[in-house]
Amino acid sequence: MINNPIVKFELWWDEVKRIGLKHPGAVCVSTIDEQGFPSGRFVDLKEFADDCFIFCTSLDSQKGHDIERNDKVALTFWWEAIGYQVRIIGHASQISSAAADRYWNTRPRDAQITTLSCQQSKLLISEKLLQVQFEKIKASLEGVEISRPGNWGGYAVKPVMIEFLTFKASRLHLRERYTIVGNEWSKELLQP
């Protein structure tokens, strides 16, 4: 039995990456909006490093504003193909510019152009105008390396709680919750 949630997540993460899911890093990030309501959306986990869960986004998106107001976030993974769910609660902090540059440079070119073409979370006037804007920017940048815009970066979520659920057809799921107490992880088994 593993008593360290970081080690357990690394094992599950390696297993998920091996089975060939289309979006293994899909994770629901939940923040608290300015009215105090939870707001969830899926992003791509870029990396799990230094005991933090890293994702990237437009810093002036709703989630960026939410995190600026309240750094408490929740992450939820659901890997149906193998019956694993992971819930994480933690504090988000902005990653360094160097790290953001590194992640930016791994993005497909069209994703970079989309970022330059859009103002994430803002009202869309016309899908056609958005497509025209995308094509115009794409043409203007042909053959040019695209630098990361200043409003694009990422967040590292440092967990204070990690819960693992192993799905069972009987619905008697195995739930293990780890909570940070001081500098140590405390483990509890929960009923399904």
C-alpha positions as CSV (number, residue, x, y, z in Angstrom):
1,M,0.0,0.0,0.0
2,I,1.5,3.4,-1.0
3,N,1.5,6.0,1.7
4,N,2.6,8.9,-0.4
5,P,0.1,10.5,-2.8
6,I,2.8,12.0,-5.0
7,V,4.3,8.6,-5.7
8,K,0.8,7.1,-6.3
9,F,-0.1,9.9,-8.7
10,E,3.2,9.4,-10.6
11,L,2.4,5.6,-10.9
12,W,-1.2,6.3,-12.1
13,W,0.0,9.1,-14.5
14,D,2.6,6.8,-16.0
15,E,-0.1,4.1,-16.5
16,V,-2.5,6.6,-18.1
17,K,0.2,7.9,-20.5
18,R,1.0,4.3,-21.5
19,I,-2.5,3.2,-22.5
20,G,-2.8,5.7,-25.3
21,L,-5.8,7.9,-24.4
22,K,-6.5,10.7,-26.8
23,H,-6.4,13.3,-24.0
24,P,-4.6,11.8,-21.0
25,G,-3.9,15.2,-19.5
26,A,-7.5,16.4,-19.6
27,V,-8.2,17.8,-16.2
28,C,-11.2,19.9,-14.9
29,V,-9.9,23.0,-13.2
30,S,-12.4,24.5,-10.7
31,T,-12.0,28.1,-9.4
32,I,-14.3,30.4,-7.5
33,D,-15.8,33.3,-9.5
34,E,-16.3,36.8,-8.3
35,Q,-19.9,36.0,-7.1
36,G,-18.5,33.1,-5.0
37,F,-19.7,30.3,-7.4
38,P,-17.5,27.4,-8.5
39,S,-16.5,27.5,-12.1
40,G,-15.0,24.4,-13.8
41,R,-13.5,23.9,-17.2
42,F,-11.1,21.4,-18.8
43,V,-7.5,22.2,-19.6
44,D,-4.5,20.1,-20.5
45,L,-2.1,19.1,-17.7
46,K,1.2,20.1,-19.1
47,E,3.4,18.5,-16.5
48,F,3.5,17.1,-13.1
49,A,6.8,18.4,-11.6
50,D,8.2,19.3,-8.2
51,D,5.0,18.0,-6.6
52,C,2.9,20.5,-8.6
53,F,0.3,20.1,-11.3
54,I,1.0,22.5,-14.1
55,F,-1.5,23.9,-16.7
56,C,-1.3,26.8,-19.1
57,T,-3.9,29.4,-20.1
58,S,-4.6,33.0,-21.0
59,L,-3.8,34.9,-17.8
60,D,-6.6,37.3,-18.5
61,S,-9.2,34.5,-18.9
62,Q,-11.9,34.0,-16.3
63,K,-9.9,31.3,-14.6
64,G,-6.9,33.7,-14.6
65,H,-8.9,36.4,-12.9
66,D,-10.5,33.9,-10.5
67,I,-7.0,32.6,-9.4
68,E,-5.8,36.2,-9.0
69,R,-8.6,36.8,-6.5
70,N,-8.5,33.4,-4.8
71,D,-5.6,31.0,-5.3
72,K,-7.6,28.0,-4.0
73,V,-8.4,25.6,-6.8
74,A,-9.6,22.1,-7.4
75,L,-8.4,19.7,-10.1
76,T,-10.4,16.6,-11.2
77,F,-9.1,13.8,-13.4
78,W,-11.4,11.0,-14.7
79,W,-9.8,8.3,-16.7
80,E,-12.8,6.1,-17.5
81,A,-10.8,3.6,-19.6
82,I,-9.1,2.4,-16.5
83,G,-11.6,3.5,-13.8
84,Y,-9.5,6.0,-12.0
85,Q,-10.5,9.4,-10.6
86,V,-8.2,11.8,-8.9
87,R,-9.4,14.9,-7.0
88,I,-6.9,17.5,-5.9
89,I,-7.4,20.7,-3.8
90,G,-4.5,23.1,-3.6
91,H,-3.1,26.6,-4.1
92,A,-2.3,27.9,-7.6
93,S,0.6,30.2,-8.3
94,Q,1.8,31.6,-11.6
95,I,4.8,29.8,-13.2
96,S,7.9,31.7,-14.3
97,S,8.2,33.4,-17.7
98,A,11.0,30.9,-18.6
99,A,8.7,27.9,-17.9
100,A,5.8,29.6,-19.8
101,D,8.1,30.1,-22.8
102,R,9.1,26.4,-22.6
103,Y,5.4,25.3,-22.6
104,W,4.5,27.8,-25.3
105,N,7.1,26.4,-27.6
106,T,5.6,22.9,-27.3
107,R,2.2,24.1,-28.6
108,P,1.2,23.3,-32.1
109,R,1.5,26.4,-34.4
110,D,-2.3,26.7,-35.0
111,A,-2.8,26.7,-31.2
112,Q,-0.4,29.6,-30.9
113,I,-2.2,31.5,-33.6
114,T,-5.5,30.8,-32.0
115,T,-4.2,32.3,-28.8
116,L,-3.1,35.4,-30.7
117,S,-6.5,35.6,-32.5
118,C,-8.8,35.3,-29.5
119,Q,-9.5,37.1,-26.3
120,Q,-10.4,34.0,-24.1
121,S,-13.7,34.3,-22.2
122,K,-14.7,37.5,-24.0
123,L,-18.0,37.8,-25.9
124,L,-17.9,36.5,-29.5
125,I,-19.4,38.9,-32.0
126,S,-19.2,36.6,-35.0
127,E,-17.6,33.2,-35.6
128,K,-16.9,34.2,-39.2
129,L,-15.0,37.3,-38.0
130,L,-13.0,35.2,-35.6
131,Q,-12.1,32.8,-38.5
132,V,-11.1,35.8,-40.7
133,Q,-9.0,37.2,-37.8
134,F,-7.3,33.7,-37.4
135,E,-6.5,33.5,-41.1
136,K,-5.2,37.0,-41.3
137,I,-2.8,36.5,-38.4
138,K,-1.8,33.1,-39.7
139,A,-0.9,34.7,-43.1
140,S,1.0,37.5,-41.5
141,L,3.1,35.1,-39.4
142,E,4.0,32.6,-42.2
143,G,7.6,31.5,-41.8
144,V,8.0,33.5,-38.5
145,E,8.6,32.0,-35.1
146,I,5.7,33.0,-32.8
147,S,6.8,34.4,-29.5
148,R,4.7,33.9,-26.4
149,P,2.3,36.8,-25.7
150,G,2.6,38.4,-22.3
151,N,-0.9,37.4,-21.4
152,W,-0.3,33.7,-21.8
153,G,1.3,31.7,-19.0
154,G,0.5,29.0,-16.6
155,Y,-0.2,27.9,-13.0
156,A,1.4,25.4,-10.7
157,V,-1.1,23.9,-8.3
158,K,0.5,22.8,-5.0
159,P,-1.8,20.2,-3.5
160,V,-3.0,20.2,0.1
161,M,-5.4,17.2,-0.5
162,I,-5.3,14.4,-3.0
163,E,-8.0,11.8,-3.3
164,F,-7.8,8.7,-5.4
165,L,-10.9,6.7,-6.4
166,T,-10.5,3.2,-8.0
167,F,-13.8,2.5,-9.8
168,K,-15.4,-0.9,-9.2
169,A,-18.4,-2.3,-11.1
170,S,-20.0,-3.2,-7.8
171,R,-20.0,0.5,-6.9
172,L,-17.9,-0.4,-3.8
173,H,-15.2,2.0,-5.0
174,L,-11.9,2.3,-3.2
175,R,-11.3,5.9,-2.0
176,E,-8.1,7.0,-0.5
177,R,-7.7,10.6,0.7
178,Y,-4.4,12.2,1.6
179,T,-4.2,15.5,3.4
180,I,-1.1,17.5,4.2
181,V,-0.7,18.0,7.9
182,G,2.3,20.2,8.6
183,N,4.9,18.8,6.2
184,E,3.6,15.2,6.2
185,W,0.8,13.5,4.3
186,S,-2.0,11.9,6.4
187,K,-4.0,9.0,4.7
188,E,-7.6,8.0,5.3
189,L,-9.7,5.4,3.6
190,L,-13.3,6.6,2.8
191,Q,-16.5,4.8,2.1
192,P,-17.6,5.0,-1.6
